[in-house]
């Protein structure tokens, strides 16, 4: 079973119908006993975006990065430090589920070149799929450029 994008699957609700044809449950039942409501909770999450030198294992501090919408408008900009940058996703987050974004390097630290843009989608389960030049995707929890 799958919840709509941006929502977690709701917990099961046990119920019965009594002899008066009304619903009996610990769940949310209408005053007249005719409607049982199940609510899928919002699933806000975050993704980590990072910049590392080729072959490196630590963050490349001083890199200026942006996440852009597909139309090129800026969603968020930051300067990398010693840890991955987290951006919230979900109904109340900065990034939305099932949307395509671009990770863009605005400026590299001295001695480094900027990397090419990386297109990615935030999937409904909170993971990201990188959209490659060949149209293929690579699934990842963290995105590095």
C-alpha positions, 0 to 999 in steps of 0.5 A: 500500500502506498500513500500519496506523495508527501504523506506517510501510510496511516496506521491500521484502524480496527472497527466494527459495526454494531446492531444499530449499524453504527461504527464502533472504533477507537478511531475518528468516528463521526457523531452519527456513527456513520463515518470512520476517517483515516488520516495519512500524516504529513511526511516531512523529511530532508535531503542532504546535498554536498560538495566533495573534491573528486576522490575526496571523502570530506566536504569541500568548504567554500563552494557556493551552491544553489538548488534551482527549479526546472525553470532556473529560478533559485530555490535555495543558495548556500556556501558549503562548510564542513558538513552536508547541507540539509534541505527539507522536503514535503508539504511544508518543506522547501523542496516538494515531492515528485518535482525536478530540481537542479543542483548548480555550483555557483562558485568553486573554492580557489584551485577547483573548477565548478562542476556541471549541473546535476538534475534530480527528482525528489521521489514520493518516498523521500529518496532522490533520483539523479537524472543522467545525461543518458536519461537514466537515473541513479537512486541516492539518499544523499546528492554530491557534486 
